[in-house]
Structures are given as C-alpha cells and as structure tokens.
Amino acid sequence: MASVPFEREISMNIPKNVRGAGLYSGPHEQISDVKLRIATGGAGESGLVGTLASAFIDEMATKPNFKPFTVVWIKSDTAASFNHLAENAADLSITYHVMAESIALRQGIADRSEYAWRDHFMLVGPRSDPAELLADQPATGRTIYDLFSKLFCAAVESANSQQQVRFLSRYDKSATNIKESSIWAAIGQTPWSHPYSSWYHRDVLFPFDALRAAAKLQEYTLVDRGTWYAVETWVRDEMTIFMEGGDEEGDLLLNPAHALVCRYGENKEMANLFVDWLIRADGGQEVIKSFAVNDTVLYSVAPSTEDTHTRDKMSRE
C-alpha cells in the first residue's frame, strides 16, 4: 500500500483546516492527484480504509484507459464527517448514526447512503474491575443498562475513596460519544450536566488515544471493536471486555457503518464507483470479511440486500 507524507505537492482538494491522515495509491509507485476523499474515524485508524482504498484502485486498474490515482483518508468523527460533506471537503463519508444519516439525505448534503459494514461497541475497563460489574449478576439476561447502572452506583459510592471508579467519555460528538450518552440518559443519568460528576472523565480524543488513556488511568469506557483489536497489545493487557455487541439489528451495541456520497462532491463519479464496489459481495465486502489485525477479524459484512430492505420497511412503518 503506497503512501506519502502530506507535504508532498499533490492536489488533495481539501481545506487547510481539514485533517488529512492517509494517502493510498494501491501498488502503484506513482502518487497521483487525489480522486477520492473519504472522511471517517476508527476504520481509518484500524487500517480498513487504506486496505479498501488499495483494493479499489486494483479493481479500477483492470478497466480500460486506467490512470493511477490516489485516495485520501480524512480523519474525523461521525459529526465532523457530516460537516465535511456539507463543506464539500469530502466526496464520501463513513458514518455511524442512522438518524443523522437520514437528516443528511433530507438536507441534501448527501444523495446516497449504503450499508457498508457492521462494527460493534464494547464496554471495557480495568481487569481489576473496581466497580464489580460482573459480581452477583447472571450472564444471561444481563443488559448494557444493568452494567451502566452498576457502574454509576460504584462511581458515586467511591467518590471519596483512593480508588475512585471513573468512566472516560470521548465527549466529541462521535458515534461512540453519542451511544454512551444515550445509555446514560436511558438510565436517568446525565453526568456531563452541571453540576459535573467528578467520576465522568471528559476528554476529546480519537478512538486509539482515548482507549490508551483509559488503560493508563484504569478507567471504564465505551469503544468499538475495530479499535479494541487494532490498538497496541499493552492496552488490552491492562483492560478486559465486560460486554460486546452482536450482529442482530436490535442489539443496543451494534454499530452500523454507512457510506454517504456527497451530493456536490468534486469526485462524485468516483465516489459512486467506490460505493458500487464496496457493497458488492465479491468487492469491498470480501475485503471487509477477511480484514484482520492481530489475527482477529475486526468487522462483519453488511446485511444482505434482502435483510436491509426488510429493516428499512420496518423503520418506515
């Protein structure tokens, strides 16, 4: 996978305030002008975006009159990824919030949305488990609400102790931040509201840095599976998994990724070609199915077309 430093003089067509994090040109040594700008967060850090980009370029290389081109990954969380579409700073965004994606389509920021893959949220924390999340709780029937409720009680009770139970929130409008906020609100708690909860550690960090911080500080946190298995081994050695989401549509910890095409993107034709390839079983889905880090497959493929149509029909009803 060829990549170059960003100071190299090529045309990326992204504003100076937008953070470019990776350039991919497949096996081709020549780094050409950018013809596709993809905005997303954790899937870029895990390496999936770069792997998909290179495989897509390989696919395009089989077409007549192929000219080498480069794909840029713009590092952003879900909220920023929508903004990049609105600002025409990205041709394509991978986002993780179905309702926000519907709003983007209604606003005309994007004019196409396709189910790309399935990630999964995980509640993780110190191996010592100071909140005793799993004590006296049967494994069957236990919900994420049960664990957050117990975590809240332990945090309040340990407020004045030397080993205070704490939770790290990315607090950045990311899909992870939105999910953990919705879980806290569902159990009647808003620890970010005034007066602030001392045990609620707010830190605006990208996924890998947030997980590293939680490991060093021995705090609980919500993280996506792709980040958990792609981060350095020492982080996982310090922490353990208390609950992990599954592939079922009703799972509260399912983290579905959708590809949104910018309505007025500078490289809209290429963005649509990429999405066409991404959702093909023998295209991007094959790459996702086999993408592994540390011998662990990180993501699940998107549901079948039939399953997706059924889900969309149910949501409309």
Protein Blocks (a to p, Z undefined) as FASTA:
>chain_A
ZZddfkbccdehpafkbccfbdcehjbfbacddfbdcddfklmmnommmmmmmmmmmmmm
mpghiacdddddddddfklmmmmmmnopafbdcdfbfklmmmmmmnomagcdcdfbdcdd
dddddfklmnommgopafehpafklmmmmmmmmmmmmmmmmbdcddddfklopaklmmmm
mmmmmnopafkbccddfklccddddfklmmmmmmmnopacdddfklmmmmcfklmmmpcc
fbdcdfbfklmkbccddddddfklcklmmmmmmmmmmmpmklmmmmmmmgcgehiafbdc
dddfklmmmmmmmmmZZ
